[in-house]
Amino acid sequence: MKVDNFRFQLGNREYVPIIIGGMGVNISTTELALAAEKLGGVGHISDAEVCYVCDQLFSTSYTTRKRRKYSYNVDNPDKSDLHFDLEEVAEAQKRYVEHTVSQKSGNGAIFLNCMEKLTMRSSSETLKARLSAAMDAGIDGLTLAAGLNLRTLDLIKDHPRFHDVKLGIIISSQRALSIFLKRAIKLERLPDYIIVEGPLAGGHLGFGPEDWHAYDLRTIVSDVIAYLKKEELDIPVIPAGGIFTGSDAAAYLDSGAAAVQVATRFTIARESGLPDNVKQHYLNAEQEDIVINTVSPTGYPMRMLKQSPTLRYGIKPNCEGLGYLLDNNGSCSYIEAYYEALEQKEAGKPLRVSGKTCLCTGMAKYDCWTCGDTTYRLKETTHRLDDGSWLLPTAEDIFLDYQFSTGEEIRKPSLPG
């Protein structure tokens, strides 16, 4: 039994049932998403900090202009004056999506992972701008993640592609799904696919920091499939989180899943946006290096490597240039923690901010090393070189291993030469 025995039917299209998750900030690059699309699967890009990402990719100056506009406020803990220019947000989103979808060369699809928890000082307005621009730019699908805002569909219900674009949601429980569907049914717009993310996933989690281990992806997936059957709803279910081998994936497909979403193994792909030295940290990680903490200002627990530089941050909040996590009142728990630490700082000693981190800066600088629970196994998937470093596989190497491997086999990439 192997993944290639199955196909993912989505509307009138058929795909290889492998979806690469949308890892931000720009870890799931255009190149990574296109690798999946070329091979007939689905690749995600992420719209996390899209204005900043465009500045890095296209030498635009969205971040610089915003920082200059609000430079007067840089030492003020009150960030209520700060706002994103919605036209620029839409322009950046459209530029990034068009750049990606214009390069499609296979029979797969490009989806956008939209992090609803990026409140950006005006949560509804900025989310609407991002979603609308992505649809304008021709994105194949939108995956609503990190938030499950029950009013998101309302924001785009008047868009001409509302019933055309594929819409998916990420949930971690059958209960969350049932709540979302109540609103979707009222709008006569059910999701086209449902990604069930279990407790072994990377980044922000939909489980508590102390009880995540009490949950099991297989059980949640079974509950969701049974619930949909009971409600007579035919919506594809896609498990995610901890699916490390092709055999893992095939087992889910054989038990009724429509596809699988995978991410951890692609963090070390050559096409991944992580710097190569950070990929080596992932490959060298041991199981005890993987921790769950509550440093994210979003309020969600996060899984990351304990060596992440962002865990040692004592930097001034960078909200004037970034500010993607400011709530509608211009507040962020890192700002509160920073100024509290500043008041308590002893002369001659370095500033230490405990409990929270500046996630905007940490993600932008690749200092926040979010990871899945199976990251310590990455060394099983490739070769150690003579200099002690690890060979980085291509996205195609990883994708084809998932698609064709059997019997818990992991096909390592070929050594150079």
N, C-alpha and C positions, 0 to 999 in steps of 0.2 A: 504494500500500500504506500502510495506516495502522493504528494500534492498535485502532481501533474495529471492524476486520474480525475480531478475535479475541475469545474469551471464556476466562476462567479457570475451569475446572471443578475444584471442590474438594468431594469427597464428592458429595452430591446438590444442591449449590448452584452457581450460576453467577454470576461477577462480571466487571465490567470489569477487564482484566488489569493494573491499576495499583495498586501497594502503596506507601504512603508509609511510609518507614522510621521506626523508633522512636528519636528523638534525645533524649537526656537531657542535662542535668536540665531537664525540662519545656520543651524546645524543641518537641518534638512534643506540643503541648497537646491537651486535650480537643477544643477547637474545630477544630484542624487535622485530627485523626483523624475527627471527625464530618463534616467537609467531604468527605473521601474516601468515607465510608460513605454519605452522602446521594446521591452521584453513582454509586453502585453498585460502588465499588472497596473496597479494604481500607485502613483507617487504623490506624496503631500509636500507642499511648501507651507511655511508658517508665516502668519502676518504679525508675529510678535515684534514690536518696535520697528515697524515697516519703514518709517521715515529715516531712522538711523541706518537700517539695512540698505536703503537706496543710496544714502550718502556714501557708504562703503563700496557699493557695486558700481554706481554710475557717476560718482563725484558730484552729486547734488549737494545742496547746503541747507536742507530743511532744519537739521539740528542746530547748526550755527546761527541761522536767522532767528530761530526761536530763543536760543540762549542770549543773543544780543538784544532782542526785543524786551526780555525780562531781566536783563543784567542788574537792574536797580534792586531786584528782590532777592539776590543771591544769599544774603546774610539774614534773611527774614524767615523765621520758622512758619509763618503764615503764608501758604502757597495758594490762597484762594483767588489771587489775581491771574494765575497762570491758565492759559487756554491753548489748545491746539487749533491751528487754522484748518478748518474742515476741508477747504478746497485743496490745501496742500496734502492733507491726509489722503483724500481721494485720489489726488494726482500721483502720489507715491505708490499707493496700492495698485492703481491701474498700470503704472509703469512696470512694477515688479511682476505682476501677473502676466501682462502682455509679453514681457521679456521671456517668461517661462513657456507659456502655451504656444508662442510663435515658433518654438523649436521642436515641437512634437514631431516624432518621426516613426512611431510605431502604432500599434492598435490598442494601447492602453489609455489611461486617463490621468489628468492632473487635478488633484483636489487641493483646497486650501484649508488648513487647520486654523480656525479663528478662535483665539483665546478671549472668551467673553469677560474674563476677570481683568483684562487690561482696560480699566475704567477711564483712564486718560482725562481725568478731571470732569468730563461730561459723558457719562457712560452710554446713554442711549444715542446721543448725537454722533459720537465718534464711532460707535459700533455700526450704526446705520451707514455712515460714510464708507467704512471699510467693506462691509458686505455688498453694498450697492456698486462700489467701484470694481470689486472683484467680478461681479456678474457682468458689468459693462465690458470688462476686459476679456471675457470669454472663458472664465474658469469652468471646468467641467463639473465640479462638485464643491460644496461647502460643508465642512465638518465643524459643528458647534461644540466647543470644548471648554474645559476649565471655567465652569460657571453654571451652565444649563439655565440661562435666563429665560423664564417662561414667556417673556414679552418679545423675545428676539424675532419671532416670526411676524409679529405685528409691524416691526420696523421695516420689513421688506415686502409686505403683502401686496403693495401696489407696484412693485417693480415688474416690468414686462417679462422677466425670466423667472418669476416666483414659482411657476409650475413647470418650468423647463429645466433649470439647474437641478442637479442632484443634491438633496439636503440630507445630512446625517447628523446624528448626535452621539456624544460619548456619555455613557452613564455607568454607574458602578453598582446599581441595584435595580431590582424590578420595581420597587416603590418609586424611585426617581423617574423611571420610564412612564409609569402610569400617570404621574402628575403632569409630565410634559404632554402626554398624548391627549389629555383632557382639553388643553388649549389648542393643540394641533387639529383635533376633530372639529372644534368650533370654527376654525379657519378653513376647514376642508383641505388641509395640506399636511398629510401624514409624512413623517420622514421616509426617505427612500432606503435608508440603511441605519442600523443601530450598532455602534461599537460598544461592546461591554468591556470596560477596562478593569482588570482585577488588581489585587493588592500588591502584585510583584512588579508593577509598571514603574517607569522612571518619572522624575519630575514631581509635579503636584499630584497628590493622591486624593481619591474620594473616600478615604477611610481615616479613622483616628490614628494618631501616632502611637498609641499604646495597644490598640486592638486590631490592627490591620491583619495580623497573623491568624485571626479567628475566622477570616473569610477565605473563600476558595473560588477561583475563577470558574472552574468547571461547574460548581454548584450554582453560581450566579447565572451563567450562560444557560444552564438547564432550566432554571426558574423563569428566565426571560422567554425562552422558546416556548415553554409550557403556557406562560401567560398570554403570549401572542396567539397561540393555537386556541386557547379558551375564548379569546376575544375575536376570533376569526379574522385576524390581521396577518397578511402575508408580507412581512417586512424582513429582509435579510439581516441576520444577526452575525456579528463579527467579533470574536474574542480577541483580547489584547492584553499583554502583560505576562512575561515569563515564558513565552513560546520560543524556545531556543533552537530546536532542531526541526528539520523537515518532518520527522516522524511525529513530533509534538503537534505540528500543524495539521498533518494528515488525520491524526486521531480526532481533532476537533471537527474537521470537515466530514469525517465519516459519521460523527454523532449528530450532524444536523446544522453545523455552522456553515455560512455561505462563503466565507473567506476568513483570513486571519490578518491582523495588523501586527507588524513587527517593527522594532526600532533599535533595541539595544545593540544587536550585532552590526547594524549599519552606522553606529557612532564612529567606528574605526575604519569605515570605508574610505578609500582615497578621495571620493567625491564629497564626503562629509565636511561641513564647515569648520569643525574643530581643528585647531592647529595641530600639526603632527606631534609636537611634544606632549600635548594633552592626550592625544590618542594613545601614546605610550604609557601615560599614567593609567588610563583605563585598562590597558592590557596587563599592566603589572599589578593591578588591584587584587587584593585578597578579600575573602568574604567579610572579614572583620572591618575592612575599610568602608563598607557600604552602610550608611546610617540614614535614619529618618529623623528629621528635626522640624522645628516650627519657626524657622528664621524668616520665612517668606512673609512679606507684608500683606499678602492676599488672605492670610488666615488659614490657608490649606497647609497640611504637612507636606514636606518634600523629601524625596529620597535622593541622596547625592553622595559623592565620595567625601570622606572626612578631611581629605587633604585640600579641598576646594579653597582657593585663596579668598573667596568672598566671605568665608567664615571668620576671617581675621580682619575684615574691613573696619576701619574707623574713619571713613571718608565723609566729607560733607555731602549732604544730599544733592544729587545732580538733577533736580527737578526742572530747572530753567531750560536746560537743553533736552532732557528726556521726560521724566514725569509721567510715565505710562501707567503707574499704579496709584496716582492721586485719585482719591474718591471725589464725589460730586461737591464736597465742601473744600477740596484742596488739601486733604489730610492724608497721611500715610504713617503707619506705625513705626517705620524706620526713622522718620523725621523726629517723632516724639522720643524714640530711644536715643537718637544722636544728641539732641539738645539736653536731654537728661544726663547723659554721660559727660557732656561738655561742662555742665554745671558742677559735676562731682570730680572732674579731672584734677589730679594733684600736679603741682608745678614740677616740671622736669620729667614727668612720666608720660609714656605714649597714651593716646586716647584709645580706650577700649569700649566698643559698643556691644553690649551683650543682649542676647535674645532675638535680635532682628538684624537683617542685612539690607544693604542697598541693592535690591535685586535688579533694578534697571541697569545699573552700571555693571554689576557682576555678570549678567547675561550678555550684555553688549561686548564686554571685554573677554568673554569666554573664561571667566574666573569662577563661575558657578557650575561645578561639574556634576550636573544631574545625571542619574544613571538608573538602570533597571536592577532588580535584585540579582539577576544572573550575570552581571558585569564581570564578576570574578572568574567566570568561565570563558571569557573571550580568548584567553591564551590557548584554549583547546581548538580554536578555529583557524590558527595560522602557525607560521614557523618562526622560531627564534633565530636570528641571524648571528653571524660570528662576532659582531661587535656588541652583542647583548640586547640589541633592539629587536622589535618584532616587525615582520613583514606585514605591510598594510594591504589587505585585499581590495579588489575593486567591488563596486556595488553589484556588478554582474556576477562576480564570483559568489557572493553571498546569496543573491537572488536565486541563482541556478542551484545552489546547494539546497536551499529551502524547497525548490520546485521538484528536484529529482532524487534527493537522497532517501534512503530507506534504512530500516533497522537501527535507528539512533545514530546512523553514520553521519559524520561531518566531513565534507570534502574540503580539504585545505587548498588554498590557492597554490598555483605552481611557483616554484622557486625561480628567480631570475637566472637566465643562462641555461 
